Amino acid sequence: MPVDFSVRPVTLADAAALQRACYPYNSLDAVRELLQRALGLSQRGRGLGVVAVRGMDHDQEVLGYGQLTLWPRAAEISDLIVTELERNQGIGSGIIYALLDKCRLWHLNKVEIGAALTNPRALSLYRRLHFMDDRIVDLDLGNGLEPVMYLTMRLDEV
């Protein structure tokens, strides 16, 4: 059964819940740093971070996170994560759709998203959402260099 959730801008107050739900192997300080970067992007009009939540106002359960960064050549969706127990229920897609809506509102015409080649579930999701394979880049995602597929979507063609 689909999960009832909403997507809203992240706040620094979400750090502890995000760390517990999505980043249990990261320190709370590391999660705060991620959110501070997203909030800084938002303040400068260069992106934003969002959380997927279930529940109302003060009793919200954090289900996932995603970030949008505006680069000169394209907008990039990054840091997409959904709590393990809630995967495969449309939350990742919902976060991506919310970020794509923001891109359209900002009249951006190209968005990209990356996934390690060792993450076939993410690649399958992005392709299902009509992102197209673009290029492979070797990046250090925390365990040394590994190939990452960047996929793109042209919003002016969708």
N, C-alpha and C positions, 0 to 999 in steps of 0.2 A: 504494500500500500504506500502511495507517495507521502512524503513528509510535508507537513504544512510549515512553511518557513518564510521569512522575508529577508531582504538584503538591505543593509543600511551602511552609511559611512562608519568607519572604525573610529574609536576614541581610545585614548591611552588607558581609560578605565577597563577596556576589554583585554588588557595584556594578561592578567592572571588566568582568566577563563580560557583564552586562546592557548596559553602555555599548557594548561591541564588537558584541554580537549584535542589540540592539534599538534603541539610541539612538546610532548613530554620529555624528549631527550635534549631539549634546549633549555638553557637557563632563563629565568624570568627576565633578567637583564637583556639577554639576546632578543627576546620577543619584544620587549619595550623599545629596543634600538630599531627593530624592523618597523614598528608602528610609528616611532618618531620620524623615521625617514619618509614614510607614507604621509604623515601629517605635514611634514615640511614640503613635500611635493604639492600637496593640496593647497597650502598657504601661498605657494608661489604660482599656482595655476598650472602646474606641470604634471598633475596626476592625482591619484587618490587611492586609498585603501578601503575595502569594504568587508563586512562580516555578514555571514548568513546566520540568522538567529531564529529560534523557535520560542514562542511565549510572548508575553506582554511586558512592556516597559521595564520595571525593576526586577522582573523575574524571567529574564531572557537566558536561554541556553545557547551558547555559541556552538555552531555546527561547522563553520568553515571560514576561510579568508581568501581574498584575492587582491591584487594590486595592479594599478594601471599607471604606467609612466609614459610621458610624452617625450619622444626623442625626435631629432630633426628629420629622420627618414620615415619614422612610423611610430605609432603608439605600441606599447608592449604590455601584454598581460603577463604577470609573473607571480611567483609565490603562491600559486593556487594550491589550496589544501583543504580537505574535508576530513573531519574526524572519522577515524577508522570504522566505527560502528554505524555510521550514516552514509557510507559510500554506496554508489549505485542506486541512489534514490532521487537523482535530479538536482542535488544541491550544487555540485560543481558546474553543471550546465546553467543553473540559475545565477550563480555568481558571474559566469562568463557573459550571459545575456545582459545582466545589469551593467557590466563594464562596457559592453558593446553599445548599449543604449546611451551611455555617457559619451562614448566616442561620436555617435551620431549627433547628439545634442551639441557637441563641440565642433561639428562639421569636419571631423577627421576622416580621411578616406582610406587609410591602410592601418591594419592592426596585425601584430604578430604575437606568437606564443611559442614557447620552447618546451620540449620534453626530452629527457634522456632516452636514448634508444633502448635502454634497459627498462623503460616504463611503457610497455605496450598498451596498458589500459588508458593512460593519458593520451597517447598518440591516437588510439581508436576514438576516444571522445572528441578530440579536436577535429579529426577528419569527419566524424559524424556531424559536427556542427558547421561543416563546410570550410574549414581552414584547409589550405593546400600546402603540400610539402614545398619548401623553398630552398633551404640550405642546411648543411650539417657543420657545426662548429664544435671544436673540442674545448670544453669548459671544466673548471674545477668546481664541482658541486659539493665538495667537502671530503671526498675520498680520492683525490687526484684527478687528473684529466680524464674525461669521458666524452664520447660523442653525443651531442644534443642536436636534435632535429628542430629547426625553426620552421614553423608553418605560418602562412599569412592569409589574410582575408582582405579583399578589396571591398570597402563599404559602399563605394560609389557604383559598384556592379551588383550589389545584392538587393 
